[in-house]
Amino acid sequence: MSSNKGTFQPDSDVHITFEDQQRINKFARLNARREDLKEEIKVKEGDLTNIEEACDEVALYDDEEKVPYLVGEVFIYQDCEKTQECLKEAKSKVEQEINVLKMEGNKLKEMMTDLKSMLYGKFGSHINLEADD
């Protein structure tokens, strides 16, 4: 007895044109970039949390006390007020970076939605563009 289980049975109703394949490839690239953005945002949010915790710690120091602050690969010692200003600037910068990444992610999502509707419209259940979350 021979079984057809596990063998590929091409569906004669589905014809993929070069343009269709280009759309599928574009969707895959956009999806990969979106996943990368999600990871970048997660890292930036971790950085933001660290900065906020540093702000809380510096607030506990005496005003005259010198605080070590990492600049590049070197620690510099500065007063609390200057350190708080530096942390505030760093926090603002990271928040802006997160917002830019989220906006880019939203643009990618819109483009992917357009491609999805086009591809599902043509291929229906013969194509799966859903993420395996």
Secondary structure, 3 states (H helix, E strand, C coil): CCCCCCCCCCCCCCCCCHHHHHHHHHHHHHHHHHHHHHHHHHHHHHHHHHHHHHHHHHHCCCCCCEEEEEECCEEEEEEHHHHHHHHHHHHHHHHHHHHHHHHHHHHHHHHHHHHHHHHHHHHHHHCCCCCCC
